[in-house]
């Protein structure tokens, strides 16, 4: 799933950082790192726990990609999609999160398990607070640059 966040008032903050000698790309990369950590924290709180391996595998990273600053929250556990979307008849009947628009692969010959979403709800839960987290990170960088640290 790919989604973007709009931050009002971003350009004046980046201009201020540039005036203080901090490159806007570095500032945005740092702000994005703070943002994805915010989403990662929500995903870990919402993640169902059996052994804890899935929750512990949720990672967050920010990087510059094709001239854009991109943040990603993900897991390397192959079964994460089954937990998020469910399997079989129960998975297909689960109301959340939105299902993949192409062929789902839900087998109808077994009951399966209900969806226990954690990633999608984490994004939705943090959607409104994420810009504030990132703006606060930029403001902290301005303070740091002003103080000479």
C-alpha positions, 0 to 999 in steps of 0.5 A: 500500500502506498500513501502520501501525506500533505503537510501545510506550511512545509515550505516556510519551514524548509526555507528557514532551515536552508537559511540556517545552513541545513539542507532541506533534503536532510531535514525532510529525511530526518522528519520522515524518519520520525514520522515512520517511527510514529506509524511503526509504534502504532503498528506494533501496538495493534499487532496481534501477538502469539510469539511476538515475532511478527510484532518485533519484525515491524520496521521503519525506514526513510530514504531518498528515492528518485528525488523524493523522500520516502518512508516505509513501514513493513515486516519481512514475515511472509505470514504478515499478509495472512494475519492482516487480510485473513485467509479462506472464507473467514478472511474474505468475509472480514470487513477490514482492511480494504481488500487487494483489488485484484485476484485475492486468492482466498480459497473457498474450500476451507474456513481459514482465519479472520483478518486481524489487521494491524498495518492498515489501521496503524496508517489510518490511526496516525494519518492526522497526527503524522504531519504534526510529528514531522513538523515538530521534527523540523522545528526541532532541527531549526532550534538545533541549528539556531542553538548551534548544535 
